[in-house]
């Protein structure tokens, strides 16, 4: 839960409770709809932890799932866009190189 809040804060979303921060991240396009739902599940789990509302023991699979959901949120906010930018830059560089090669071939 703290990871979600820290991510929102780092992206300039500081107003409201965690639920509103998640919604704002989605509204700003930082996370997609399915990732927003993942963030809310992390929030619900974190709320149970923070308020001591556990009736049942947390099993390792559940804890692993929550960590996976947090990873999805972090990957989308911090890594996915950078990956797209890298691929786009490489494509544009290839296109530019092809144009230059075609220009040279046209002259010769």
N, C-alpha and C positions, 0 to 999 in steps of 0.2 A: 504494500500500500504506500509506504514511504517513497518507494521508487517511482510510482506513478505521480505522486505529488511533486517530487523533485524534478521530474521530467517536465511537468507542466510549468513549474516555476522557472526552470532554465529557459523555457520557450516564451517567457514573459506573461504567463497566465498565473496571476497571483490572487485574484479575487474569488471569493466563494469557497465552498467546501469542495471536497474531492470529487463528488458527483458532478458538480457544475464545471469543474476544471476538465474532467474527462469530456463532457459535452462540448466545451469550448475548444479542446484540441481537435475534436471531430469537425466542428464548425469551421475552424481555420484550415482544415485539410491536412492536419498533421498526422491524423490516423483515419483509416477507412472504417466503415460501419462494423465489420467483423472484429476489427482490432479494438474498436470502442467497446464492443460487448465483452471482449477479453479483459479490457481494463476494468470494466464494471465487476466482472467476476473476481478479479484480484481485489478490488475494493470491498466486495462482500466478505471475502475470506479474511481480509485484513481487519474489517470491522468486528468479525467474530473473535479474532485474536485480541484486538485492542480492548474489547469489552468483556472478555472472558465468557462468551456465550457458547462455549464448546460443550455439547452434551455427549458427543462421541469423540474418541481419540482420532487424531489426524493420522491417516495411514500414509505410508511412504509414496504410494502412487498419486494420492491427492496432492501432497506437497510438491511432487515432481511436476504435476500438471500446472499448478499455480506458478511455479518457476518458469515453465515453458510459456505460459501466457505472458508473464512479465517480459520474457525474452522477445516475444512477438511485438509487444508495444515498443520496447527499446529499439529493436531492429527496424521497425517501420519509421520511427521518429528520427533515428540517427543514421541508419545504414542504407535503407532502401533508396532514398533520394540520391545519395552519393553514388550508389551503384548505377543508377539510371544516368546520372551526369557523366560518369566515366565512359559508359557505353556510347552515349550520345557524342561525347568529345572524340572518341575513337572513330566513330562513323563519319563525323564531319571531317576529320583529318584524312580519312581514306578518300572521301569525295573530293576534297581539295587536291589531293595528290593525283587523282584520276583526271581532274580538270587540267592540272598543270601538264601531265603527260600527254593529254589530248592536244593541248596547245602546242607543245613541242612537236608532236607528230604532224600537226597541220602545217607548221612552218617548214618542216624538212621534206 
